[in-house]
Amino acid sequence: ISYEWNQFDEALAHASRSGELAERMGAPLHLSQVPALRAQIHAVEGRWDDAFDDIEQAISASIAAGFSHVVPELEEMKCRMWLATDQLTLAQSWLQRVGLGIVQSDRFRDVSLALTALRVQMHDGRFAETIGPLERLRRRATAQGWIRALISIQTLRAIAESAIGNAATAQTALNEALDLG
């Protein structure tokens, strides 16, 4: 809640306390989630060196604790950080590892990965190529009631449509994202 309300010092304090409790309780998954939360906070604050250190710590802790199934989400988070810091080559290498096939997945847990894959394409200037996959994701998210994902999908759709000159369609997508938000 503190993070969502932009109370980052308080969020970091809660993360620290959570890490202490997780260590005392022997909860290794939570120990890997604490640096991931710190990475999110540091990224929002523009403290990129700290954010990248934290995300690497989260990945290492997840692997060490035997929770390698969370690593793809952490790697995806790192890719978004690369995009935010204009490290397109690293983001493109992530996309090559993950593959564009992720955009075709119907699993909820793959939506974030799919959206990041499309963000990489957009950063590469390939806006028109994202329209079809975004529409497919929009239909799926609408049918399943994935509101938070739908907000992101429509926001990206607005950016892509605007970039290719479809102002009216971009405005419609943005209005839907704002209404849902």
Protein Blocks (a to p, Z undefined) as FASTA:
>chain_A
ZZmnopaklmmmmmmmmmmmmmmnopaklmmmmmmmmmmmmmmnopaklmmmmmmmmmmm
mmmnopamlmmmmmmmmmmmmmmnopaklmmmmmmmnopmlmmpcbfklmmmmmmmmmmm
mmnopamlmmmmmmmmmmmmmmnopaklmmmmmmmmmmmmmmnopaklmmmmmmmmmmmZ
Z
